[in-house]
């Protein structure tokens, strides 16, 4: 079914269900649906409110959120909350499924569908005698555009959770260098970033050993992402 036909079907379904359930302010809610169907991306309540305002439809954020929640309840919208904690909504077209890749640097959300992966998931589930009702996959990483613009070497505090990087240099005074070396962090080691929320301490691992580092100390450790190190 073409997307134009799908959206036409969604409109008819929306009208039938919302009127059947006697949902108030139907006309305003239908305008929200119309705007939502024109957006081919994951959108927040505030972003949708701004788009509606540009269309001379200044509806309150509370009303828009209430409508999106109703659309989620009736199966017109999918509600997502990725690692940043922000609630985003996207189209939910019946009979269609996709998963997500989320860039932890720029926040870009990429949708993908892989039939082989879906079949493999079904086989794994069946192997455990488990009956799958629904599932979702979220892959966090760094998109191609961000990789291109990324520096070859950077302070450890700039690395993202889950990233692996090779220590290229220890900078700063001799006391800092000796302290890092005494902890077991040396040039050439591959570190995995366990947690890094952009402030406060980092937790990293080398082999099977965890290390807690302050922001100041992590700035003294210059690393290179493993994928870049391999190509050099």
Secondary structure, 3 states (H helix, E strand, C coil): CCHHHHHHHHHHHHHHHHHHCCCCCHHHHHHHHHHHHCCCCCECHHHHHHHHHHCCCCCCHHHHHHHHHHHHHCCCEEEEECCCCCEEEEECCCCCCCEEEEECCCCCEEEECCHHHHHHHHHHHHHCCCCCCCCCCEEEECCHHHHHHCCCCEEHHHCCCCCEEEEEEECCCHHHHHHHHHHCCCCCCEEEEEECCCCCCEEEEECCEEEEECHHHHCCEEEEEHHHHHHC
